[in-house]
Amino acid sequence: MSNTDIEVAHNYHEQTKHSYRSIRSDTHSLDFSNRPVPFKTYPGLKPIPLPNPWEDIEITALSAVSAVTSPTKEERIPSLNDLARLLYYSAGIIRQRNYPGGTLMFRAASCTGALYEVELYVVCGDLPELPAGIYHFSPKDFALYQLREGDYRAVVAQASGEEPHVVAAPVLVLSTGTYWRNAWKYRARTYRHFGWDNGTIVAHLLAMGSALQLPTQVVLGFVDKELNQLLDLDIQREVTLSIVSVGTTTQKASAPSTKVEVLELPTLPLSEREVDYPEMRTLHSATALLSEKEVTRWQGQTSIQPLPAPQGPVWKLDPDPERAPDSIEKVIRRRGSSRQFEQTPISLQEFSTLLYCSAQGISADFLEPAGVLLNDWYLIVNAVEDLPSGAYVLHREGWLLELLKEGDFRNEAGFLGLEQRLPADASANVFFLADLEAILKQLGNRGYRAAQLEAGILGGKLYLTAYAQRLGATGLTFYDDAVVEFFSPHAKGKSAIFLMALGHGQKGLS
Ligand SMILES: Cc1cc2nc3c(=O)[nH]c(=O)nc-3n(C[C@H](O)[C@H](O)[C@H](O)COP(=O)(O)O)c2cc1C
């Protein structure tokens, strides 16, 4: 099986679709006595506490989310404080809530079911207050755990086919996904969640990188096996999802003097027993890139068909990226998924700012040239001032909203969002749809990972641009084919990837 056997991704996508019928015939129930713990624990390692607290950087959230910090010739090496901020505001615990069964610890970035299956690892050269090494980030005690001592950046650089940002980075943040932690609830659909839940974290990493003036790049082209070995992962359970390079340095890593040895560090079990969903591992191996040569071939121009020119009435967006003064940290601290939306309208400027600032600021190896996206933005507008209610598509070229059909679609939005109240009551919903056929043809099965990750990043950005403006947001799941049908004929042939609801929200008690 290889990256070019794209039937594998097609089949997985097809088999994990939600529909009105599949939900009704589903007999799965949650076994709370076997709920996995949301933390990875290495009992044999000592914590290296991270510094905390710090002053806010006072860069506004809207500018941090929408900007890309371009690579410079100057050294941009994060301090330990910077690294601590990056990790805390991406995957740290920002809120706790007691409930009869225990305490739920909510993280900076949203995650399906608050199950937190994405782990972060840091691969770095010598930093001012941290020796070169590979570290696992532990949100529970806000600490790093050293897995390997020494500078292993060259191993990551080699695995990425010497991707220039990776080669020049003093710090690399690697994300992994742990199947069972999310599959406990979502079963085989978890592989989609890897992209979404990693995406929200990556959105925070990019925003914090930009606020700290540290250039970042998302890298999805790497030899999987090499990074899985480097992080000492048991690949039946946990796999590397992405690299985010952070900063720039001229102190290139030289190849480590020792071989990457097998460590097999003991970790605590997540729950009494685990249920395996082999279809996810099958898909994952079919998305793997096997050699540096394959990685280099995989990277390059993204050839995405542009949307057809607008045929219907259009509205020009009226964004104001200066309209919200709160710092990125302040916004992340108050973020939380809306548990209820008021049916009141948001202004066209709020809405425009949401879309405009969220659709920018991703620099990634699978998005070349800069600005291109794999996902298209389809919308149901329920209540936005000066905009007729209806279904729209966003033309990022010219920042135009094209009306596809006018009408009150609150009921339809609720239905499409898996019959939940949230999308029906929201002021607007953004449905990310992608031409999977074309993406898989170009990028192979790995393109499936790219499309899901990109949608998660965009979702993460929408959360932040909503909370920056004191609005609410939540990610949502959906009835796959019904979404495409609703937006057809315009969306015919595309696939539903992710859904975000936006409006005047209440976070609930979390
Ligand atoms: C990709 C994604 C999909 C989600 N889907 C739903 C959903 O279908 N229904 C829902 O009520 N919440 C949904 N949520 C919200 C999560 O339940 C929420 O993020 C999680 O409980 C953590 O809480 P927080 O976002 O307030 O930190 C989703 C979140 C994400 C990131």
The ligand as an SDF file (V2000), in Angstrom:
LIG
                    3D

 31 33  0  0  0  0  0  0  0  0999 V2000
  -13.3040   19.6320   15.5990 C   0  0  0  0  0  0  0  0  0  0  0  0
  -14.3190   19.9010   16.6690 C   0  0  0  0  0  0  0  0  0  0  0  0
  -15.5970   19.3600   16.5570 C   0  0  0  0  0  0  0  0  0  0  0  0
  -16.5390   19.5860   17.5690 C   0  0  0  0  0  0  0  0  0  0  0  0
  -17.8000   19.0870   17.4390 N   0  0  0  0  0  0  0  0  0  0  0  0
  -18.7370   19.3800   18.3750 C   0  0  0  0  0  0  0  0  0  0  0  0
  -20.0910   18.9640   18.2140 C   0  0  0  0  0  0  0  0  0  0  0  0
  -20.4400   18.3080   17.2160 O   0  0  0  0  0  0  0  0  0  0  0  0
  -20.9690   19.3180   19.1730 N   0  0  0  0  0  0  0  0  0  0  0  0
  -20.6190   20.0410   20.2630 C   0  0  0  0  0  0  0  0  0  0  0  0
  -21.4650   20.3300   21.1090 O   0  0  0  0  0  0  0  0  0  0  0  0
  -19.3300   20.4610   20.4390 N   0  0  0  0  0  0  0  0  0  0  0  0
  -18.3950   20.1540   19.5220 C   0  0  0  0  0  0  0  0  0  0  0  0
  -17.0970   20.5920   19.6900 N   0  0  0  0  0  0  0  0  0  0  0  0
  -16.6960   21.3340   20.8910 C   0  0  0  0  0  0  0  0  0  0  0  0
  -15.8800   20.4490   21.8490 C   0  0  0  0  0  0  0  0  0  0  0  0
  -16.7650   19.5960   22.5170 O   0  0  0  0  0  0  0  0  0  0  0  0
  -15.0950   21.3070   22.8050 C   0  0  0  0  0  0  0  0  0  0  0  0
  -14.0580   21.9090   22.0670 O   0  0  0  0  0  0  0  0  0  0  0  0
  -14.4550   20.5260   23.9250 C   0  0  0  0  0  0  0  0  0  0  0  0
  -15.4330   20.0710   24.8200 O   0  0  0  0  0  0  0  0  0  0  0  0
  -13.4340   21.3450   24.6770 C   0  0  0  0  0  0  0  0  0  0  0  0
  -14.0570   22.4920   25.2140 O   0  0  0  0  0  0  0  0  0  0  0  0
  -13.6000   23.9720   24.8840 P   0  0  0  0  0  0  0  0  0  0  0  0
  -13.6010   24.1260   23.4130 O   0  0  0  0  0  0  0  0  0  0  0  0
  -14.6240   24.8200   25.5710 O   0  0  0  0  0  0  0  0  0  0  0  0
  -12.2350   24.1610   25.4550 O   0  0  0  0  0  0  0  0  0  0  0  0
  -16.1590   20.3560   18.6990 C   0  0  0  0  0  0  0  0  0  0  0  0
  -14.8660   20.8790   18.7890 C   0  0  0  0  0  0  0  0  0  0  0  0
  -13.9570   20.6560   17.7940 C   0  0  0  0  0  0  0  0  0  0  0  0
  -12.5760   21.2200   17.9120 C   0  0  0  0  0  0  0  0  0  0  0  0
  1  2  1  0
  2  3  1  0
  2 30  2  0
  3  4  2  0
  4  5  1  0
  4 28  1  0
  5  6  2  0
  6  7  1  0
  6 13  1  0
  7  8  2  0
  7  9  1  0
  9 10  1  0
 10 11  2  0
 10 12  1  0
 12 13  2  0
 13 14  1  0
 14 15  1  0
 14 28  1  0
 15 16  1  0
 16 17  1  0
 16 18  1  0
 18 19  1  0
 18 20  1  0
 20 21  1  0
 20 22  1  0
 22 23  1  0
 23 24  1  0
 24 25  2  0
 24 26  1  0
 24 27  1  0
 28 29  2  0
 29 30  1  0
 30 31  1  0
M  END
$$$$
